[in-house]
Amino acid sequence: MEAGQLVIVRLRRLAASLVVPVLLILSYQQYATARHNLYFPSLARIDHAFAVTWGWHGLVKDAFPSLQNLFIGYFWGLAVALAAGVVIAQVWWLKTACEPILAFFLALPAVALLPIFLIVFGIGAPMHQFLIAQAVFFQVLVNTVDGMASIDAALIESADVFSIRGWRRLMLIRLPAAAPQILGGARAALSIAVLVTIVSELVGSVHGIGVVVLNAQDNFDFPVMWAGMVFAAIVGIGLNFLFTLLERPFIRRSGLLATKNG
Amino acid sequence: MSMTTSLLTVTNVSKSFDTPKGRYVALADISFEVEKGSVIAVVGPSGAGKTTTLRCLTGLLAVTSGEVAFNGSPISGVPDGVAAVFQDYSRSLYPWLSARGNVMLPLRARGASRSAARASAEEALASVGLSGKESSYPWQLSGGMQQRVALARALACDPQLLVMDEPFASLDAQTRMDLEDLVLALHREKGVTVLIVTHDIDEAVYLANRVVVLSAPPTTVAEIVEVPLPMDRSQLATKESPAYIAARHQVLSHVRRSASPS
């Protein structure tokens, strides 16, 4: 009885969550087929363009360079931010001194720096990777410093009483205690990284997901443009899903998942 | 002779805090001794600065004037040989470590090998009745069990002085009695000296050889009451004995006298 009911509840929830997307897609299709608007091609044409554009050849030529920039930029931004965040959080005057500049760069949209990165690095992969890394860096850095600064005093007091110092204090107490906030920053940074990857390709690049979208628009090839946008969305959703899978063990170990579930 | 050797000597300790409203004298003048092998309870009216006293005595907080000596030498910071159990077990245990991991961490920090720390941790967990729960995480255990883990963590360090800050305040009455008896049993078996801060007068008299009654702030020692009972105590017989009732009466009347009107 309980298993059956659970399945019904799950199915009902799935159905409810599908209502809005399905309605939107159907209304788009209705609009597109009725109007024959050049800019809004029918789903069949987008689907066809998707299959043609994002076949193996398209993946190798345009998706792989984008994803490569994305991963390299994200990795370095994350790694350097974690290291810098740990150091800044330990030294109170460094933290105070860095706060204004951190607030400034966090508020500044990363793509606003595109012209400067173009001048410094020229056109090419390093420009994209540094721009992505820079955006990820500030997002993760601010969250790491905040997370390490707002650790529950009781946890630190235990560490004091039991003389837990040095790397054990950092790796086994402070970092796990700050992990939920650091992971939150890393997740937000991933979305930003996808955005910066695509937007930065709109300027002077030869290959990339953003290039495909931009070129298709220039050539009035609107089905391909739409297919590019759908692909970009799939990349974003896919990476977010991947992140959820990778973060799960950390969240579970920090006891948060379990306390939420009772 | 060994019973009269002082393990912790508190001499004219005062503690003031600078606040925006001026200087706040939390502790005016505290002096008492904790003899080796004894159980000392510190009680006082609400807001008497019991926790501040404890933090000064363990070196977590620097005193403004006066001296705290452990084994005859003045302390600066938490001395080796002192272990603590805090009131809020849910915040003093590390949720990302198992019960065993929580107990092992201080031992590893003191340089014990992994296998030695593991063996001591499992022995300590067994001594508080948690055999079979070694791999459980704190959030998988009841409040009483979590406080047993905190007790095991303190005992595993083989401390000379076990300091407890309202350790059973957030537990239900039945669990609290079980843990009080556990502390007495561990005291008898291991000969560890115990300093317990509590707001519960019954608990203080039931556990202690001697009860230190604090006054309202600026806090002084209002009275020191001897409890002339053997250490072999039981929740039923001891609490009905005339000596217990007399000591309880004496402590309670001092607490009520020293309370500021509320």
Interface residues (C-beta under 8 A of the other chain):
Chain A: D152 A154 L155 E157 S158 D160 V161 F162 S163 I164 R165 R168 L172 I173 P176 A179 R253 S254 G255 L256 A258 T259
Chain B: T58 L60 V78 D80 V82 A83 A84 F86 D88 R91 S92 L93 Y94 P95 W96 L97 L105 P106 R108 A109 R110 Y137 P138 W139 Q140 R153 C157
